[in-house]
């Protein structure tokens, strides 16, 4: 299919590629299409000026960019339509009411122009080709001349309707090219020979991506790098880069784990400090000084406090008496504080000394209570 003219995509000049692939030759350049776009812009400006050059609509129109072209190389459908008028060709929207009234089968047409957003490409009939498929041999006349493909794609008559329907479902606008196309060498040559396409052409960049995935042996890769791109320390092979990224991710996970462990240890230390503080506060005497707003002693009267202390000492005295009965200490002479003072050492046993000490404690408590009652 070398005889078929097929321009590949360059920048955003798909409108130029679409027209040249349709006409099978270098008929239009970006300069010529820009001239047509500027002419359309001037015609629109003149129409807007009819409403008054001082009107708000006219000033707004002058401030807006052109809708027929831009700096990237895009051209509108109006530019493509005016360019085809030079060759006596006309565009009709596919499946429009006007086209439906004609009742023409798509396979009886000569070419289509398809557009999606800002991309244009041509589907054209060229000669008569045999297309092999699972169902058998089909007569084919159509080629997909999309500039994004590495080469022309052979389309059967049967698949044409499905192909156009799929494009419409994907959001493409399809235009039928009406009129006689200029003669081309490919159309005449393909009527005499048969061309079979074993494999569908790939998209531009698809073959490069696949070849990149198919890695060469390590030694060959090293040689290719040394010849084409001498190693300067700034580059890295894909495999090495993947290993580096994997090691970096693992190190980050370890750092995160270390941070979590440090936080956990810090939390345990704080909780242990809190428990020690609570144990220390619980070990303090119940009558220790507390803030005024938490003290229960201040809320008791002096009489209530005296009664509680007296009840406490009476209870202690009852317990001591019970112990005396148990130990049969009632036969021993009673020892008071005066006796202890008169004979601090003597022949007193340990039980006598314990009893004397307890009696002294009770006497001091009674003296304290009597003092408070006098106050």
Beta strands, then each sheet from edge to edge (+ up, - down):
strand 1: 90-93
strand 2: 111-116
strand 3: 119-133
strand 4: 136-144
strand 5: 153-155
strand 6: 173-178
sheet 1: 1+ 6- 2+ 3- 4+ 5-
end
